[in-house]
Amino acid sequence: AFEAVNALGVPHDAIDGWSRLDAHIPMLPWSEPFYFLDYPFVLAVPLLVRTRLKDFAYRGWIATIAVTLIYLCVPVVVAPKPVTGTGVLQTLMMWERRFNEPVTAFPAFHVIWAFIAAAAYRKRIAWIAAIAIAISCLTTGMHTIADVLFAAVVSIAVLNHRAIARFIVTRTERLANSWREYDLGVIRVMTHGIYAALGATFGVLLVATFTGGMTPAVVFVAAATILGAALWAQFIEGSPQLLRPYGYYGGLLGACIAIAFTPDPWRMLAAYAVAAPLVQAFGRLRCLVQGCCHGRRYEFGIRYTHPRSRVTRLSELANQPLHATQLYSILGSIVSLIVLVRLWIAGAPLQFIAGTSFILAGLVRFVEEHFRGEPQTKIVAGLRVYQWLAIASVIAGAAMMAIGNTPAPAPVAPDLRDVLIAMFTGIGTYIAYGVDFPRLNVRFSRLV
């Protein structure tokens, strides 16, 4: 992953990571052995440590994925300081620099791996060595102060990933059982509809930013998305108990059909493709409270206890630990959003942006579906029907990438009119996802 990012080269909008403070740190060639120590220090872990190797591996994977994402999406470059003088240590410094590029410096992976290894050794001398390696990153001119400090922050998060995961899961379970509703007689208002409303508001505002301003076409596509989601769920998941469900792929289909009739389909599709993960993340918060899209049994999962949740009403999984599949989707959506926004800012082709969105969404959904436990989802040839649709999404995304090469235009800051229209769109979305008619028994009348 490190070398693959290097192979991409320096982006056109790169930011120089060196600061004035870095200029005051002297070059100390005698510290090069400490810098070089990182390689045997890390590679010796499986040879010298007999336990905790699984934690070492997990932390390495987490760090690799997280830092690679940072390298791709944060265009900070740090070219090493020039080596002065001649000698064995200077020669070693020059040799090492042949394998590094300035795009993989922030944060300093050298430091992160040293800290991961030190945690595996669990010896005071190992932590002293790791700190010496971190300092040598500065005194050999390979990294900036910001590189090292941010690497330390990443290292702390990686080393405490289990505690962070437990914290997130605990808060997720609390949110999953936070159902609140107010019966006003003719209508019923549910507070978790606010998550869908926020997703629509920020999503439409993001689309307007990338399409050059709020237009009737932007709102038209947003309405078509909700309508498509509602119609899809009626035919795929509809039942007397679920009179107004919503389906993700129906919303996707409705949006694509509407986009085909807009003046600039590729720009609109790419803009909505960037906004989709944001909308999806907010929508999954609603799913958590609603109890839809829930997972199957898992020892370290979340428990549903609220009587209104779909888990307790429509399944036999109440008060049992379940995979937090909505949380998995949220995390995947956040990563997708970061990548897609970076692609647009970098001026990638609209077709490439749209295709990447379809591929990422398909990959996330395929994995998510593996852990889901909804009994009404059909199984076709060993896979859930939505996994087949996820595969189709990946194939469609790959095809989009090969269609054209239209550069993404620069984003345009939204004005007050754009904000107001986005807010009204959010209100309409709240009515669709958070307000129903509890005493009726016809299609689209009840959410519960």
C-alpha positions as CSV (number, residue, x, y, z in Angstrom):
1,A,0.0,0.0,0.0
2,F,2.9,2.3,0.9
3,E,4.6,1.8,-2.5
4,A,1.4,2.0,-4.4
5,V,0.7,5.5,-3.0
6,N,4.3,6.4,-3.9
7,A,3.7,5.2,-7.4
8,L,0.8,7.7,-7.9
9,G,3.2,10.6,-7.6
10,V,2.8,14.0,-6.1
11,P,-0.7,15.5,-6.6
12,H,-1.1,18.8,-8.3
13,D,-2.6,20.4,-5.2
14,A,0.0,19.2,-2.8
15,I,0.8,21.2,0.4
16,D,4.4,21.5,1.6
17,G,4.6,20.1,5.1
18,W,7.7,21.8,6.3
19,S,7.4,24.6,8.8
20,R,9.7,27.3,10.1
21,L,10.1,25.4,13.3
22,D,11.4,22.4,11.5
23,A,14.2,24.5,10.1
24,H,15.7,24.8,13.6
25,I,16.1,21.1,14.1
26,P,19.7,20.2,13.2
27,M,20.7,17.3,10.9
28,L,22.6,14.7,13.0
29,P,24.0,11.9,10.8
30,W,25.0,10.0,14.0
31,S,21.3,9.4,14.7
32,E,20.9,7.4,11.4
33,P,21.4,4.1,13.2
34,F,18.4,4.8,15.4
35,Y,16.3,5.6,12.3
36,F,17.5,2.3,10.7
37,L,16.8,0.4,13.9
38,D,13.1,0.5,13.1
39,Y,13.4,-2.2,10.5
40,P,14.9,-5.0,12.6
41,F,13.0,-3.7,15.7
42,V,9.6,-4.4,13.9
43,L,10.6,-7.5,12.0
44,A,11.9,-9.2,15.1
45,V,8.6,-9.1,16.9
46,P,7.3,-12.5,15.5
47,L,10.7,-14.0,16.5
48,L,11.0,-12.7,20.0
49,V,7.4,-12.4,21.1
50,R,5.5,-15.6,21.8
51,T,2.1,-14.1,22.8
52,R,0.1,-11.1,21.7
53,L,1.0,-11.7,18.0
54,K,-2.7,-11.5,17.0
55,D,-2.9,-8.0,18.5
56,F,0.3,-7.0,16.7
57,A,-1.2,-8.2,13.4
58,Y,-4.5,-6.5,14.0
59,R,-2.8,-3.2,14.9
60,G,-0.6,-3.4,11.8
61,W,-3.7,-3.9,9.6
62,I,-5.6,-1.1,11.2
63,A,-2.7,1.3,10.9
64,T,-2.0,0.3,7.3
65,I,-5.6,0.9,6.2
66,A,-6.0,4.1,8.2
67,V,-2.7,5.7,7.2
68,T,-3.0,4.7,3.5
69,L,-6.4,6.5,3.5
70,I,-4.7,9.6,5.0
71,Y,-1.9,9.5,2.4
72,L,-4.5,9.3,-0.4
73,C,-6.8,12.0,0.9
74,V,-4.5,14.5,2.7
75,P,-2.1,16.0,0.1
76,V,0.8,16.9,2.4
77,V,4.2,16.3,0.9
78,V,7.5,16.3,2.8
79,A,10.7,16.1,0.8
80,P,13.6,14.9,3.0
81,K,16.3,17.5,3.9
82,P,19.4,17.2,1.8
83,V,22.2,15.1,3.2
84,T,25.5,17.0,3.7
85,G,28.9,15.5,4.1
86,T,30.3,12.1,3.2
87,G,30.7,8.9,5.2
88,V,29.1,5.6,6.0
89,L,26.1,7.1,7.8
90,Q,25.5,9.7,5.0
91,T,25.7,6.9,2.4
92,L,23.2,4.8,4.4
93,M,20.9,7.9,4.6
94,M,21.1,8.4,0.8
95,W,20.4,4.7,0.2
96,E,17.3,4.7,2.4
97,R,15.8,7.7,0.6
98,R,15.8,5.9,-2.7
99,F,12.8,3.9,-1.4
100,N,10.7,6.9,-0.2
101,E,8.6,9.5,-1.8
102,P,7.4,12.8,-0.2
103,V,3.7,11.7,-0.5
104,T,4.0,9.1,2.2
105,A,5.5,11.1,5.1
106,F,2.4,12.6,6.9
107,P,1.9,10.9,9.3
108,A,5.3,9.1,9.8
109,F,4.7,5.4,9.5
110,H,8.2,4.9,10.8
111,V,7.0,6.1,14.2
112,I,3.7,4.2,14.1
113,W,5.3,0.8,13.4
114,A,7.9,1.5,16.2
115,F,5.1,2.1,18.7
116,I,3.1,-1.0,17.6
117,A,6.3,-3.1,18.0
118,A,7.0,-1.6,21.4
119,A,3.5,-2.4,22.6
120,A,4.1,-6.0,21.5
121,Y,7.4,-6.3,23.4
122,R,6.0,-4.8,26.5
123,K,9.4,-3.8,27.8
124,R,10.6,-0.4,29.0
125,I,13.7,-0.7,26.9
126,A,11.4,-1.2,23.8
127,W,9.5,2.0,24.5
128,I,12.8,3.9,24.9
129,A,13.9,2.5,21.5
130,A,10.6,3.5,19.9
131,I,11.0,7.1,21.3
132,A,14.6,7.2,20.0
133,I,13.4,6.1,16.6
134,A,10.7,8.8,16.6
135,I,13.2,11.5,17.5
136,S,15.6,10.2,14.8
137,C,12.9,10.9,12.2
138,L,13.5,14.6,12.9
139,T,17.3,14.6,13.3
140,T,17.8,12.7,10.0
141,G,15.6,15.2,8.1
142,M,13.2,12.5,7.0
143,H,10.1,13.9,8.7
144,T,8.6,17.1,10.1
145,I,7.4,17.7,13.7
146,A,3.8,17.5,12.4
147,D,4.6,14.1,10.9
148,V,5.9,12.7,14.1
149,L,3.2,14.3,16.4
150,F,0.3,13.1,14.2
151,A,1.9,9.7,14.0
152,A,1.9,9.6,17.8
153,V,-1.8,10.4,17.9
154,V,-2.5,7.7,15.3
155,S,-0.4,5.2,17.3
156,I,-2.4,5.9,20.5
157,A,-5.7,5.3,18.7
158,V,-4.4,2.1,17.1
159,L,-3.0,0.7,20.3
160,N,-6.4,1.4,22.0
161,H,-8.6,0.2,19.2
162,R,-10.4,-2.3,21.4
163,A,-11.4,0.3,24.0
164,I,-12.4,2.7,21.2
165,A,-14.5,-0.1,19.6
166,R,-16.2,-0.9,22.9
167,F,-17.0,2.7,23.5
168,I,-18.5,3.1,20.0
169,V,-20.5,-0.1,20.3
170,T,-21.9,0.9,23.7
171,R,-23.0,4.3,22.3
172,T,-24.5,2.6,19.3
173,E,-26.6,0.3,21.5
174,R,-27.8,3.3,23.5
175,L,-28.9,5.0,20.2
176,A,-30.5,1.8,19.0
177,N,-32.9,1.8,22.0
178,S,-33.7,5.6,21.9
179,W,-37.0,5.4,20.1
180,R,-39.3,8.4,20.9
181,E,-42.7,9.0,19.4
182,Y,-45.6,11.4,20.0
183,D,-49.1,10.4,19.1
184,L,-51.1,13.5,18.1
185,G,-54.3,11.6,17.2
186,V,-54.5,11.9,13.4
187,I,-50.7,11.7,13.0
188,R,-47.8,10.3,14.8
189,V,-44.3,11.9,15.0
190,M,-41.1,9.9,15.5
191,T,-38.0,11.7,16.5
192,H,-35.6,9.3,14.6
193,G,-36.9,10.8,11.4
194,I,-34.6,13.7,12.1
195,Y,-31.6,11.6,11.0
196,A,-33.0,11.1,7.5
197,A,-33.9,14.8,7.4
198,L,-30.3,15.8,8.3
199,G,-29.0,13.4,5.7
200,A,-31.2,14.9,3.0
201,T,-30.4,18.5,4.1
202,F,-26.6,18.1,4.1
203,G,-26.7,15.8,1.1
204,V,-28.6,18.2,-1.1
205,L,-26.4,21.0,0.0
206,L,-23.4,19.0,-0.9
207,V,-24.9,18.3,-4.4
208,A,-25.5,22.0,-4.9
209,T,-21.9,22.7,-4.0
210,F,-20.6,20.3,-6.7
211,T,-23.2,21.2,-9.4
212,G,-22.8,24.9,-9.2
213,G,-25.8,25.9,-7.1
214,M,-29.2,24.7,-6.1
215,T,-31.4,24.0,-9.2
216,P,-34.9,22.5,-9.6
217,A,-33.1,19.4,-11.0
218,V,-31.3,18.9,-7.6
219,V,-34.6,18.8,-5.7
220,F,-36.3,16.7,-8.4
221,V,-33.6,14.0,-8.0
222,A,-33.9,14.1,-4.2
223,A,-37.7,13.6,-4.5
224,A,-37.3,10.8,-7.0
225,T,-34.8,9.1,-4.6
226,I,-37.4,9.0,-1.8
227,L,-40.2,7.9,-4.1
228,G,-38.0,5.1,-5.6
229,A,-37.0,3.9,-2.1
230,A,-40.7,3.7,-1.1
231,L,-41.9,1.9,-4.2
232,W,-39.0,-0.6,-4.1
233,A,-39.7,-1.6,-0.5
234,Q,-43.4,-2.0,-1.3
235,F,-42.7,-4.7,-3.9
236,I,-39.6,-6.2,-2.3
237,E,-40.2,-6.0,1.5
238,G,-43.8,-4.8,1.8
239,S,-46.1,-6.5,4.3
240,P,-49.2,-5.7,6.4
241,Q,-46.8,-4.9,9.2
242,L,-44.5,-2.7,7.1
243,L,-46.8,-0.4,5.2
244,R,-44.2,2.3,4.5
245,P,-40.7,0.8,4.4
246,Y,-37.9,2.2,2.3
247,G,-35.3,0.4,0.2
248,Y,-31.8,1.6,-0.6
249,Y,-31.6,0.2,-4.1
250,G,-35.0,1.6,-4.9
251,G,-33.8,5.0,-4.0
252,L,-30.7,4.5,-6.1
253,L,-32.8,3.4,-9.1
254,G,-35.1,6.4,-8.7
255,A,-32.2,8.8,-8.5
256,C,-30.6,7.4,-11.6
257,I,-33.8,7.6,-13.7
258,A,-34.3,11.2,-12.6
259,I,-30.7,12.1,-13.3
260,A,-31.0,10.9,-16.8
261,F,-33.5,13.7,-17.5
262,T,-31.4,16.5,-16.0
263,P,-29.4,19.0,-18.3
264,D,-26.0,17.7,-17.2
265,P,-26.4,14.0,-16.2
266,W,-22.8,13.1,-15.6
267,R,-22.2,16.1,-13.3
268,M,-25.4,15.5,-11.5
269,L,-24.7,11.7,-11.1
270,A,-21.1,12.4,-9.8
271,A,-22.4,15.0,-7.4
272,Y,-25.1,12.7,-6.0
273,A,-22.5,9.9,-5.9
274,V,-20.3,12.0,-3.6
275,A,-23.3,13.0,-1.4
276,A,-24.7,9.4,-1.3
277,P,-22.4,8.1,1.5
278,L,-23.2,11.2,3.6
279,V,-27.0,10.6,3.2
280,Q,-26.5,6.8,3.8
281,A,-24.6,7.4,7.0
282,F,-27.4,9.6,8.5
283,G,-30.0,7.2,7.2
284,R,-28.3,4.3,9.0
285,L,-28.7,6.2,12.3
286,R,-32.4,6.1,11.6
287,C,-32.1,2.4,10.8
288,L,-30.5,1.8,14.2
289,V,-33.5,3.3,16.0
290,Q,-36.1,1.8,13.6
291,G,-34.4,-1.6,14.0
292,C,-34.2,-2.3,10.2
293,C,-31.1,-3.5,8.5
294,H,-30.1,-5.3,11.8
295,G,-27.5,-7.9,12.1
296,R,-27.5,-11.6,13.1
297,R,-26.3,-13.0,16.4
298,Y,-22.8,-11.9,17.5
299,E,-21.2,-12.3,20.9
300,F,-19.8,-8.7,21.0
301,G,-22.8,-7.0,19.3
302,I,-25.6,-4.7,20.4
303,R,-28.9,-5.6,22.0
304,Y,-32.3,-4.3,21.1
305,T,-34.7,-4.0,24.0
306,H,-37.1,-1.2,23.0
307,P,-40.6,-2.7,22.2
308,R,-41.1,-0.5,19.2
309,S,-38.0,-1.6,17.4
310,R,-38.5,-3.8,14.4
311,V,-36.1,-6.3,15.9
312,T,-38.3,-6.9,18.9
313,R,-41.6,-6.8,16.9
314,L,-40.8,-8.8,13.8
315,S,-38.1,-11.2,14.9
316,E,-37.0,-13.4,17.7
317,L,-33.8,-11.6,18.3
318,A,-34.9,-9.2,21.1
319,N,-32.3,-8.8,23.9
320,Q,-29.7,-10.9,22.0
321,P,-26.3,-9.5,20.9
322,L,-26.4,-8.7,17.2
323,H,-23.9,-7.5,14.7
324,A,-24.1,-3.7,14.5
325,T,-24.5,-3.8,10.8
326,Q,-25.8,-0.2,10.6
327,L,-22.6,0.9,12.3
328,Y,-20.5,-1.1,9.8
329,S,-22.4,0.7,7.0
330,I,-21.8,4.1,8.6
331,L,-18.1,3.5,8.9
332,G,-17.9,2.3,5.3
333,S,-19.8,5.4,4.2
334,I,-17.5,7.8,6.0
335,V,-14.5,6.3,4.3
336,S,-16.3,6.4,0.9
337,L,-17.2,10.1,1.5
338,I,-13.6,11.0,2.3
339,V,-12.3,9.3,-0.8
340,L,-15.0,10.7,-3.1
341,V,-14.6,14.3,-1.9
342,R,-10.9,14.0,-2.4
343,L,-11.4,12.8,-5.9
344,W,-13.6,15.7,-6.8
345,I,-11.2,18.3,-5.3
346,A,-8.3,16.7,-7.1
347,G,-10.2,17.1,-10.4
348,A,-10.8,13.5,-11.2
349,P,-13.1,12.7,-14.2
350,L,-16.8,12.8,-13.3
351,Q,-17.2,9.3,-14.7
352,F,-14.4,8.0,-12.5
353,I,-16.0,9.6,-9.4
354,A,-19.4,8.1,-10.1
355,G,-17.9,4.7,-10.8
356,T,-15.8,4.8,-7.7
357,S,-19.0,5.6,-5.7
358,F,-20.8,2.6,-7.1
359,I,-17.8,0.3,-6.5
360,L,-17.3,1.4,-2.9
361,A,-21.0,1.2,-2.2
362,G,-21.2,-2.3,-3.6
363,L,-18.2,-3.5,-1.6
364,V,-19.5,-2.1,1.7
365,R,-23.0,-3.4,1.1
366,F,-21.8,-6.9,0.1
367,V,-19.9,-7.2,3.4
368,E,-22.7,-5.6,5.4
369,E,-25.2,-8.1,4.0
370,H,-23.0,-11.0,5.2
371,F,-23.6,-10.0,8.8
372,R,-27.3,-9.0,8.5
373,G,-30.0,-11.1,10.0
374,E,-33.3,-9.9,8.6
375,P,-35.5,-13.0,8.0
376,Q,-37.4,-11.4,5.0
377,T,-34.4,-11.0,2.8
378,K,-34.4,-13.6,0.0
379,I,-31.5,-16.0,-0.6
380,V,-30.6,-16.6,-4.3
381,A,-27.9,-19.1,-5.2
382,G,-26.3,-18.9,-1.8
383,L,-26.2,-15.2,-1.6
384,R,-28.6,-12.6,-0.3
385,V,-30.5,-10.8,-3.1
386,Y,-28.8,-7.5,-2.0
387,Q,-25.4,-9.1,-2.3
388,W,-26.2,-9.8,-6.0
389,L,-27.2,-6.2,-6.4
390,A,-24.0,-5.2,-4.7
391,I,-22.0,-7.2,-7.2
392,A,-24.0,-5.5,-10.0
393,S,-23.1,-2.1,-8.4
394,V,-19.4,-2.9,-8.6
395,I,-19.7,-4.0,-12.2
396,A,-21.7,-0.9,-13.1
397,G,-19.1,1.3,-11.4
398,A,-16.3,-0.3,-13.3
399,A,-18.2,0.3,-16.6
400,M,-18.7,4.0,-15.7
401,M,-15.0,4.5,-15.3
402,A,-14.4,3.5,-18.9
403,I,-17.1,5.7,-20.5
404,G,-15.6,9.1,-20.4
405,N,-13.0,11.5,-19.1
406,T,-14.9,14.8,-18.2
407,P,-12.9,16.6,-15.5
408,A,-14.8,17.6,-12.3
409,P,-15.4,21.3,-12.1
410,A,-14.4,23.3,-9.0
411,P,-16.9,23.3,-6.2
412,V,-19.0,26.4,-5.7
413,A,-19.8,27.7,-2.2
414,P,-23.5,27.5,-1.4
415,D,-25.4,30.8,-0.7
416,L,-28.4,31.5,1.6
417,R,-30.9,30.4,-1.1
418,D,-29.2,27.0,-1.4
419,V,-29.3,26.6,2.4
420,L,-33.0,27.4,2.7
421,I,-33.9,25.0,-0.1
422,A,-31.8,22.3,1.4
423,M,-33.6,22.9,4.8
424,F,-37.1,22.6,3.1
425,T,-35.9,19.4,1.4
426,G,-35.0,18.1,4.9
427,I,-38.4,19.0,6.2
428,G,-40.1,17.1,3.4
429,T,-37.8,14.1,4.1
430,Y,-38.7,14.2,7.8
431,I,-42.4,14.0,7.0
432,A,-41.7,11.0,4.7
433,Y,-39.5,9.1,7.3
434,G,-40.7,10.4,10.6
435,V,-44.5,11.1,10.4
436,D,-47.3,8.6,9.7
437,F,-51.0,7.9,10.2
438,P,-51.2,5.3,13.0
439,R,-54.9,4.5,12.7
440,L,-54.9,3.8,9.0
441,N,-54.1,0.4,7.4
442,V,-53.5,1.3,3.8
443,R,-50.2,1.4,1.8
444,F,-47.8,4.2,2.8
445,S,-49.9,5.1,5.9
446,R,-47.8,3.7,8.7
447,L,-44.1,3.5,9.4
448,V,-44.7,1.2,12.4
